[in-house]
Structures are given as C-alpha cells and as structure tokens.
Amino acid sequence: MLQFELTPQQKELQAKVREFAIKEILPAIWYYDEKGEIPVFLLKKAFVAGFMNTDIPKKYGGKEFGLIENVILTEEISAVCPGMATSIFDNSLGLVPIYLCENEKLREKYLPLIVREFKRICFATSEPTMGSDVAGMRCRAEKKGNDYILNGTKYWITNAGVSDYMSVFATIDPAKQHEGICAFLVEKNWEGVSVGQSIPKLGQRCSNTAGINLKNVRVPNENVIAEPGKGFVLAMKTFSRTRPSIGAFAVGAARSAMEYAIDYAKKRRVFGTNISNFEAIQFKIAEMYQKVETSRLLVWKAAWEADNGIDPTISASIAKFYATETAMEVVNDALQILGGYGYTKMFPVEKLLRDIRLFSIYEGTSEVQRLIVSGHVLNNYKPTMPPLEDLPLIRGLDLNEPSAKNVTAWRCRMCGHIHYGEEPPDECPSCFFPKTAFKKIWPVG
Ligand SMILES: Cc1cc2nc3c(=O)[nH]c(=O)nc-3n(C[C@H](O)[C@H](O)[C@H](O)COP(=O)(O)OP(=O)(O)OC[C@H]3O[C@@H](n4cnc5c(N)ncnc54)[C@H](O)[C@@H]3O)c2cc1C
C-alpha cells in the first residue's frame, strides 16, 4: 500500500521539533553565524529535548527512530539553520558505522553512554588529500599485538572540535585501496589525538569543521569498528543511510526560503501592486514549490526503503543530488524575489544560500552521486522495453486488416527501414547495409 500521510506520532514529532527549531535555534543562531562558532549549548538543548541520537536502538536505551522520522526531524531543524542541522545530526553520521558493524561489545559499551550523557561523536573518512576517493585514504593503521596504532590526518571533520568520540577510517596499506580500509572508535582524550583549528567557511559557520591529527594513537582491539577489508563497504553503507538526511536538510532550507519569499511577495508593492501579482514572480513561486515537493518525495522514498530493508543506495543518491541542487535554485530564486533585502544580512535568505552550498559537496559530491546512479543505470537497471533493434515498429501495415497476418516484415537494425517480403533485401535501400542487418519483426515471435 502506498501511503504519503504521516502518522499521528510523526505529525506530533514534526510539530514538536518545528517549535523547538523556531523558538530555541532561530533567535540564537545569527550571533554564532557571524562569529563563526558552534553554539554547543544549542546542541545540548537538542540533546535534552530528545532530538539527538534518535536512531540509537531501543536495546541500548535509544528511541530507535526510523529514517522517516529522522528526515522529518532534520527537515525542520534545517529549515531554521542548515548548520545546526549538520551539527546535531553529525552524531547520527558518527554512530551509523557502529550500528552496522559486527562489534556488539562496542555497541554495548558506547551506545548507552551516548544515550545518557551529552556525548558527541564525529565521522572521519576525509583527509587533506582525499575526499571523494575514499579508497585512496592514507591514514595508517598498523597492527601491534592485539591493538592498532593509528598515524595520519583526517580533515574536514564536522564537530571534530567538540566531539568526545570519533569514528575514524584508516588503511593498513594505501596500496591495497578498498581492501585495506578499516575503522575504529577513537576517544578524543587518548594520547596522540589532537584537533586542529576550526576551518573558516562560506556558510554553515555555526557548525564546527576541523582536522584531526593522529600520532601513534593506540586503539585497543575492542574498539575496532571494521576489520581491514570491511571498512570501505561500511563507509558506503553508512552514506546510503545518511544521504537521505542531507536531502532532508535541503528540503527544509528550500522550504523556508520559499516561505520567506511568498510572504515578501504578498506584501512588497512595486508599480502600484504587490509583486505576487506579476506572472514572473508567480511562476518562480510555482517552480519553487514544485522543487520542494518533488525533493521531499525522493527523500521520503529513500528513507522508506532504508526502513523497510531495501538497499537505499540509489534512491539515497538520487534524493541527495536532486534535493541539494534544486535547493540551490529555490533559495537563489527566493533571494531574487526579496530583491536588495535578500542580499543583506538583515534577512535570512543570504545565510540559507551560503549554508546550503555545502549540501552538494559533503557526504559525496553531486558528481559522485551521478557516478553512483549512472553506474547503476548502465549496469544493473533492468529495462522493460525490448532493445531498439527488436522493436516491432511496423509502419505501413494496418494490423487490423485480416490480410496483415500473411505479410512478413523485416526491419533494418541500422537505420530502421522496413522491408515487406518473404526474404529481406540483399542490401538496405536506405543505408546500404547488407541483408544480415535485417531482422524479422512481423509476424511477431
Ligand atoms: C564543511 C564540510 C564538512 C565536512 N564534514 C565531513 C565529515 O564530517 N567527515 C568527513 O569524513 N568528511 C567531511 N567533509 C569532507 C567532504 O566529504 C569532502 O569535501 C567531499 O567528499 C569532497 O572531497 P574533496 O573536497 O576532497 O574533493 P575531491 O574529491 O578532491 O573532488 C574535487 C572535485 O572533483 C570532483 N570529482 C572527484 N572525483 C570525480 C570523478 N570521478 N568524476 C567526476 N568528478 C569528480 C568532485 O565532485 C569535486 O567537484 C566535509 C567537507 C566540508 C567542506
């Protein structure tokens, strides 16, 4: 059964988080955006309100929300501030490898702690010299007795500066590429772990991004998230579960920009009338709404697949690159509708535009999503239509006529020319390909 309506519980969650975002986050965030600093107190408020770590399984004391609930939640936070959405939901990104891994003892040790206490966990695959090419990482993991020793630098790590724990991906040998990748839960206060300065950014300035340096960091075997050879697949599975949330960030930000634009258009008077009376503005608004709605459908589909045991990889990629790219168009159009005010820091649209630019870069750029989707379509997609050369496109013959059943038709597989007769011609009269280019298309079968 197809169902697009939210359940009463989901609606209640949406209303609660919406109220939280507007009352708690919105008024506080401008100051931190200007300062370029993460408001940890807002993360704490989100934690206390129950909007962080929502996907931790019940077995470990968590809420075990599905991805649908999580995308409902993230849309609302991002509608107010995409940077806070990134910071709050970074814990989910850091935790997914732990849910998916084989190390039950690790889950038993850390998950209840993260449910009870205000702990942050970040996710670290990227490095100064690599982002898209995850298999090309250089951070080394060397087995020493029962432990691993980590050496290297992770870069661009969201919340690195405020995290207690880190899901760190490394390699036993860069030459092994995918087969060398492993992952570990590292505690920030362990010897040899240091975090770099906060990286100044165009947008999402209230989310912390920093590098992590690992110098002879000893990781006990109990903290292995993925053994060598299993880390790459784990990272990819993690992204399949988290990319719908990035799509939801985009939906939220695009939706609020659209709402600001609608409000402005209904009130702004130009040439003696409201600008909402101009067709050019109306069409923009129609397209903005169309993009917000279609993006949300794609995001929910990917989340639904993940919640129902279907591999969401392709839907997650489609949702991410569609929603994040259309959000750029929507927010840009919203800024245009607000005219000069849209360009100022006195209104929220310029911040949304700066913030959302990141969505098509992190967790796999738009180019990477296109690689994933094109790889699927070209190699695994099962077409429903016959191949072009087999199509029974029978022009010039009325199949309703009883005599049609006595006719034989041949189609040139090169140019599509149709020949009627018991035998194909020796040569196609249209493209001059030989007899062998012809295929019998009628009678069918
Ligand atoms: C603010 C911020 C927060 C981040 N948070 C995290 C985090 O928490 N954890 C983490 O691990 N990483 C994080 N990242 C890193 C992010 O995931 C990477 O920046 C991203 O994956 C792109 O990698 P890159 O920057 O190295 O670009 P590159 O991989 O060097 O790519 C450069 C350009 O080339 C394109 N390109 C690359 N390969 C191909 C190809 N095969 N075909 C066509 N085009 C290609 C890319 O799409 C891009 O446009 C964050 C980044 C930012 C900016």
The ligand as a Gaussian input file, in Angstrom:
#p B3LYP/6-31G(d) Opt

LIG

0 1
 C       32.099000      21.874000       5.787000
 C       32.499000      20.460000       5.471000
 C       32.184000      19.462000       6.365000
 C       32.613000      18.153000       6.122000
 N       32.373000      17.162000       7.051000
 C       32.967000      15.955000       6.887000
 C       32.898000      14.968000       7.916000
 O       32.261000      15.169000       8.961000
 N       33.564000      13.788000       7.745000
 C       34.280000      13.532000       6.601000
 O       34.875000      12.457000       6.505000
 N       34.349000      14.436000       5.594000
 C       33.708000      15.633000       5.721000
 N       33.785000      16.572000       4.714000
 C       34.550000      16.261000       3.518000
 C       33.676000      16.077000       2.299000
 O       33.017000      14.838000       2.396000
 C       34.586000      16.189000       1.056000
 O       34.948000      17.550000       0.932000
 C       33.882000      15.710000      -0.189000
 O       33.691000      14.325000      -0.141000
 C       34.669000      16.057000      -1.456000
 O       36.006000      15.685000      -1.324000
 P       37.158000      16.722000      -1.680000
 O       36.839000      18.009000      -1.027000
 O       38.451000      16.075000      -1.335000
 O       37.064000      16.924000      -3.222000
 P       37.739000      15.977000      -4.320000
 O       37.422000      14.571000      -4.046000
 O       39.160000      16.363000      -4.457000
 O       36.957000      16.448000      -5.600000
 C       37.170000      17.737000      -6.221000
 C       36.155000      17.890000      -7.327000
 O       36.318000      16.851000      -8.300000
 C       35.113000      16.141000      -8.457000
 N       35.383000      14.736000      -8.689000
 C       36.092000      13.891000      -7.916000
 N       36.130000      12.669000      -8.462000
 C       35.402000      12.729000      -9.597000
 C       35.079000      11.794000     -10.616000
 N       35.469000      10.531000     -10.558000
 N       34.312000      12.211000     -11.649000
 C       33.892000      13.492000     -11.713000
 N       34.193000      14.432000     -10.793000
 C       34.940000      14.059000      -9.746000
 C       34.365000      16.345000      -7.167000
 O       32.970000      16.112000      -7.322000
 C       34.707000      17.776000      -6.845000
 O       33.895000      18.622000      -7.570000
 C       33.306000      17.862000       4.929000
 C       33.569000      18.870000       3.998000
 C       33.181000      20.171000       4.263000
 C       33.509000      21.239000       3.250000

